[in-house]
Amino acid sequence: MQVMLIIAIALHVVSAVFWAGTTFTLARTGGARGEFLFKPQMGSATLAVLSGAWLWSLAHRGQFGPTEKVLALGILCAFVAAGVQGAIGGRAVRQLANQGLAEEPARAKIATAQRIAAGLLFVTVLCMAISRYV
């Protein structure tokens, strides 16, 4: 059990740090070169969600106290962040690749998606950090 918990935590932390880090960076840089990070971001988001579910099953199964409620808020924010990035950002990346949208409006949409997701992922990280202490 201990080894599985360590592996789940490692996968969750590494994938989530990449996802949040690239999101914060793209939000700050106006989506510059966001088309190159879209697939790695969505891959890390998927791995973060899957490893988080595994981690929940190992550490929180059958419980729904204050800690789990705070974590559930973070999970909800993470799902919404991934949805925003996938829907708004993904559409802009595809339009940019197909030249169906000029570069400036596409970058603006990518930046908007990243900024919304950054706020949501900030709440997610905050929930993970404080959940143990509520």
N, C-alpha and C positions, 0 to 999 in steps of 0.2 A: 504493500500500500504506500509506504513512504517513497519508494522510487517512482511510482506512478504519479504521486502528488508533485514531486520535484519536476518530473518531465512535463506535466500539465502546466505548472506554474511557469517553467522556462519557455515553453511554446507560447503561452498566453502573453507573457511580458514582452518577449522579443517581437512578436508580431504586432502587438498593440503599440509598442514604442515606435516601430517603423511607421505604422498607419498614422498615429497621432503626429509624429514628427514631420512626416511629409505633408500632412494636412496643414499644420501650423505654418510650415515654410511656404507652401503654395498660397495660403491665405495672405501671408505677408508680402509675397512677391507678385501679387496680382495674377496668379495662375501661370506665370512664366514657365514654359516647357512642361506644363501639366499633362500634355498628351503622352509624354514619355513615362510618366509615373502612374498613369491611370490603372493599367493592368497590375503592376506590383502593389499599388494601394488596395485595389479590390481583392487581390489575393491575400494580402496580409489582413485585411478586414475579415475575410472568410475564415482564415486560420485563427484569428483572435476570437471570433464568435464560437467556432467549433471547440477550440481548446478551453474557452470560458465555460461552455456547456459541460465539458468533461470535468473541469475543475469544480464546477457547481455540484456535479454528481458525486465527486469524491469528498468534498468538504461541507456541503450544505444540504444534502439529500434529506428530505423529510422535515426540514425546518423552514419556518418563515417568520422569524423574529425581526427585531429592529435592524440587525445587520443585513439580513436578506432583503428587507424592504429597501434599504439604501442601495444595495447592489442591484436590485430590480430596476430602480430608477436609472442607474447608470447603464444597465443593459438596454432599456428602452431608448435612452439617448443615443447609444451606439448604433442600434438598429436604424433609427431615424437618420443619423449621420451617414451611414452606409447607403441608405435609400436616396438621400439628397445627392450624394456624390455619384451614385450610379445613374440616377435619373437625369439630373440637370447637367452634371459634369460629363457623364458618359455621352449624352446626346451632343453636347458641344464638341467633345473630342471626335466623335464620329463625323459630325458636320464639317469640322476643320479638316479632317483627313480626306473627306469626299469633296472638299472645296465647295460645300453647300452653304457655307457661312464664312464671311470675311474674317481675317485673323483677329482684328480688334474686338468685334462683338463676341467671338468665340472665347477669347481670353477673358473677357468680362464675365461671361457665364461660368467659365471654369472657376474664376476667382470668387464669384458669388457662392457657388456650391461649396468651395473650400472654406470660405469664411463662415458659412452657416454650420458646416460640419465641424469646424474648429471650435466653435462655441459649444456645440453639443458634446464633442469629445473632451472638452475641458470639464464639463459637468461629469462625464463618465469617469475621468481620471480622479476628480475630486471625490466622487462616490466610492471608488475603490480605496482611496487613501483614508477616508474617514469611517468606512463601514465597520471596521473592527472596534471603533471607539464610541459608537452610538448606543 
